[in-house]
Amino acid sequence: MPLYNEQSVITLFFQRLLPVIRQVSDRYRVVATFLNNAYTDGTLPEILSPREQWPEICVITISLNVGYQRSLECGPRNSTGDCFIFVDTDFEYPPEMLLQFIEHCEHGYEIVFGERATGTSRNISSPNAIFSTDDCN
């Protein structure tokens, strides 16, 4: 989950994500990998606070803001698993929708994604950054 100054939404995000995780935790080991895209607010303490309820939270810190798309590359490169699901904390896709993504994977789909009905895209290029991980494997 890429993050840039998300302090105001993290608590609500976890309130909605944790019940979804509980629904699949009997079948899957779920690790939430947060991608710290050089945020400058109090996002980190908000991310780490749910570790008492769900210890499978890790943070990948990027030394500078490399942009949304480049930060997404850090998750799979620095984690292990059979399935990676990317979701933003801004509720564009609600956490409950992850169950639908997982269901499609269980039916044999190798790539499952959600797409906005409208929107724009742009290319972002950034210099290389240094990555550090917090027990993501």
Phi, psi and omega in degrees: 000112180288140183229137169212105180053061183253015185309321186288343184247350187299316182300312178296321178301312179295323178301327180269332181283319185302317176298327177294315179299318180299328180290336182246357186292343176283342181251337187221148168272117184252124177242126175270116179254114179262136183253103181284100183270054178060044178291158186240005180255199182268037182296318186303310179299327178292325179290318186281341184298326179285001182301336177294320179278328186213096186287351184276055178240129175227161182232130172255121182260128178257134189292338177211162182288110182260003181092163186300304186297315181293327179292329178298328180298334184292327183301295181297329180292336185240018180224167174238154178158167179268342184215135176239128177239123179262131177215142177270158180272005183270004176068019172303317169244117182294149180305329179298337179291342178301328179299323177292321178297314180297319179300318178295320177298319180294339177268012172102356179288134180272332179231125178228131179212155173259152182218137177291148177291327178225159178156175179234160176231158177209156177269138179235129175238144182217160174291165177298150179234163176265135182248142172228146182241157179241080177053054181271352181259000000 
